[in-house]
Amino acid sequence: MRSRFNRRQDMQTRFVKAKRRSLAHAKPGVHDCIVILDGLKPDFNIGKIIRSADAFGIQEVHLVGVDFFDPEPAKGSMRWVVLHQHSNFQSCYEAITGKGYVFYCLEPETDCLLGSEPFPEKTALIVGHEEFGVSFDILQYPSIRSLTIPQWGHVQSLNASVAASVAMYEYVRQYGKPMDVHDGDGL
């Protein structure tokens, strides 16, 4: 059995290679939606969210407090998605704020439900760590709106990659650009 150190080192090596390809090939997605991943663990969630971001044509993905992650679950999508890395949320917030985006933080318990009102065309979705939430005090950022995904079952929250994908879908449902299925980029 491989040691935890070797698995981590392999993950880091794969990330460096995938990031190099991303820098060479990635272009902003067709939709004015940004996804911010705040402090997620470097295992499968980040890669799956990047894969969904590619599928939904998301403008770019910002990673906060994540030095590297396993690109394998992205199934090659990392090559096409613009990635930005930030050491803390404040630097991410400052980089995006001047571009006119409205921030929404996905949280399990809040009064504003996903789909109850339209997103602004320029939307930034924040997804925090599944167990610890976001790395910042949301009260320090009064312009950030909290948003929850309606749930009818017994669980208290969704997996981070599932929640991010549901929110991205809702954005694209509202603002989706027509697909040209003949260009080879469609299904």
C-alpha positions as CSV (number, residue, x, y, z in Angstrom):
1,M,0.0,0.0,0.0
2,R,1.3,3.4,-0.9
3,S,2.1,5.8,1.8
4,R,0.0,8.9,2.3
5,F,3.1,11.0,1.5
6,N,3.5,9.3,-1.9
7,R,-0.1,9.7,-2.8
8,R,0.1,13.4,-1.9
9,Q,3.3,13.8,-3.9
10,D,1.7,12.1,-6.9
11,M,-1.3,14.3,-6.6
12,Q,0.9,17.4,-6.5
13,T,2.9,16.2,-9.6
14,R,-0.3,15.6,-11.6
15,F,-1.6,19.0,-10.6
16,V,1.6,20.8,-11.8
17,K,1.3,19.1,-15.2
18,A,-2.4,19.8,-15.5
19,K,-1.9,23.4,-14.5
20,R,0.7,23.8,-17.2
21,R,-1.7,22.5,-19.8
22,S,-4.4,24.8,-18.4
23,L,-2.2,27.9,-18.7
24,A,-1.5,27.0,-22.4
25,H,-5.0,26.1,-23.5
26,A,-7.7,27.6,-21.1
27,K,-9.9,30.4,-22.2
28,P,-12.8,32.0,-20.3
29,G,-16.1,30.2,-20.5
30,V,-19.0,31.7,-22.4
31,H,-21.0,32.6,-19.3
32,D,-20.4,35.5,-16.9
33,C,-20.4,33.3,-13.9
34,I,-17.3,32.7,-11.6
35,V,-17.0,29.9,-9.1
36,I,-14.9,30.5,-6.0
37,L,-13.8,27.3,-4.1
38,D,-12.8,28.4,-0.6
39,G,-10.6,26.0,1.3
40,L,-11.9,22.7,-0.2
41,K,-9.9,19.6,0.4
42,P,-7.5,18.6,-2.4
43,D,-9.3,15.4,-3.2
44,F,-12.1,14.8,-5.7
45,N,-14.5,17.7,-5.1
46,I,-12.3,20.4,-6.8
47,G,-11.7,18.3,-9.9
48,K,-15.4,17.4,-10.2
49,I,-16.4,21.1,-9.8
50,I,-13.9,22.1,-12.6
51,R,-15.4,19.4,-14.8
52,S,-18.9,20.9,-14.2
53,A,-17.5,24.4,-14.8
54,D,-16.2,23.3,-18.1
55,A,-19.5,21.6,-19.0
56,F,-21.5,24.7,-18.1
57,G,-19.1,27.2,-19.8
58,I,-18.3,29.0,-16.5
59,Q,-16.0,32.1,-17.0
60,E,-13.3,31.0,-14.5
61,V,-12.7,29.2,-11.2
62,H,-10.9,30.8,-8.3
63,L,-9.2,28.6,-5.7
64,V,-8.8,30.1,-2.2
65,G,-6.3,28.5,0.2
66,V,-5.7,25.5,-2.1
67,D,-2.1,24.9,-3.1
68,F,-2.8,21.9,-5.3
69,F,-5.5,19.3,-5.8
70,D,-6.0,16.0,-7.6
71,P,-6.9,16.9,-11.3
72,E,-7.9,13.3,-12.1
73,P,-11.6,13.7,-11.3
74,A,-11.7,16.7,-13.7
75,K,-11.3,14.1,-16.5
76,G,-9.2,16.5,-18.7
77,S,-11.5,19.6,-18.1
78,M,-8.7,21.4,-16.2
79,R,-7.1,22.0,-19.6
80,W,-10.1,24.2,-20.7
81,V,-11.0,26.1,-17.5
82,V,-9.3,29.3,-16.4
83,L,-8.0,28.9,-12.9
84,H,-6.8,31.5,-10.4
85,Q,-5.2,30.7,-7.1
86,H,-5.4,33.0,-4.0
87,S,-3.8,32.5,-0.6
88,N,-6.8,34.0,1.2
89,F,-10.3,35.1,0.5
90,Q,-9.6,38.8,0.7
91,S,-7.2,38.7,-2.2
92,C,-9.7,36.8,-4.3
93,Y,-12.5,39.2,-3.3
94,E,-10.3,42.2,-4.3
95,A,-9.5,40.6,-7.7
96,I,-13.1,40.1,-8.6
97,T,-14.9,43.0,-7.0
98,G,-13.9,45.6,-9.5
99,K,-15.3,43.5,-12.4
100,G,-18.9,44.1,-11.3
101,Y,-19.7,40.6,-10.0
102,V,-22.3,40.0,-7.3
103,F,-21.2,37.4,-4.8
104,Y,-23.4,34.5,-3.5
105,C,-22.2,32.2,-0.8
106,L,-23.8,28.7,-0.8
107,E,-24.7,27.8,2.7
108,P,-26.9,25.0,4.1
109,E,-29.1,27.2,6.3
110,T,-30.3,30.6,5.1
111,D,-33.6,32.1,4.0
112,C,-32.7,32.9,0.4
113,L,-33.4,29.9,-1.8
114,L,-31.6,29.1,-5.1
115,G,-34.1,29.9,-7.9
116,S,-36.3,32.1,-5.9
117,E,-35.0,35.2,-7.6
118,P,-32.9,35.7,-10.8
119,F,-29.1,35.8,-10.5
120,P,-27.5,39.0,-11.8
121,E,-25.8,38.4,-15.2
122,K,-22.4,38.7,-13.5
123,T,-22.5,36.2,-10.6
124,A,-19.8,34.8,-8.4
125,L,-20.7,31.6,-6.5
126,I,-18.7,30.8,-3.4
127,V,-18.5,27.2,-2.2
128,G,-16.8,26.5,1.1
129,H,-15.4,23.5,2.8
130,E,-18.1,20.8,3.5
131,E,-17.3,20.6,7.2
132,F,-16.0,24.0,8.1
133,G,-17.7,26.3,5.6
134,V,-15.9,29.4,4.3
135,S,-12.6,30.6,5.6
136,F,-13.8,34.2,6.2
137,D,-16.4,35.9,8.4
138,I,-19.3,36.6,6.0
139,L,-20.4,39.5,8.2
140,Q,-17.2,41.3,7.2
141,Y,-18.4,41.3,3.6
142,P,-21.9,42.8,3.7
143,S,-22.2,42.7,-0.1
144,I,-22.1,38.9,-0.2
145,R,-25.5,37.3,-0.3
146,S,-26.2,33.9,1.3
147,L,-28.0,31.3,-0.7
148,T,-29.2,27.8,0.0
149,I,-30.3,25.0,-2.2
150,P,-33.8,23.8,-1.3
151,Q,-33.8,20.2,0.0
152,W,-36.7,18.0,1.0
153,G,-34.9,15.0,2.4
154,H,-33.2,14.3,5.7
155,V,-29.7,15.4,5.0
156,Q,-28.5,18.8,6.1
157,S,-26.4,19.7,3.1
158,L,-25.2,18.5,-0.3
159,N,-21.7,17.4,-1.3
160,A,-19.7,20.5,-2.3
161,S,-19.3,19.3,-6.0
162,V,-23.0,18.6,-6.2
163,A,-24.0,21.9,-4.6
164,A,-21.7,23.8,-6.9
165,S,-23.0,22.0,-10.0
166,V,-26.7,22.6,-9.0
167,A,-25.9,26.4,-8.6
168,M,-24.0,26.5,-11.9
169,Y,-26.9,24.8,-13.7
170,E,-29.4,27.3,-12.2
171,Y,-27.2,30.2,-13.5
172,V,-27.0,28.6,-17.0
173,R,-30.7,27.9,-16.9
174,Q,-31.3,31.7,-16.5
175,Y,-28.5,33.0,-18.9
176,G,-27.5,30.0,-21.0
177,K,-26.0,31.0,-24.4
178,P,-27.3,29.0,-27.3
179,M,-25.1,25.9,-28.1
180,D,-23.7,25.3,-31.6
181,V,-23.9,21.5,-31.6
182,H,-22.1,21.5,-35.0
183,D,-18.8,22.9,-33.6
184,G,-17.7,19.7,-32.0
185,D,-17.7,21.2,-28.5
186,G,-21.3,20.1,-27.7
187,L,-22.4,16.7,-26.5
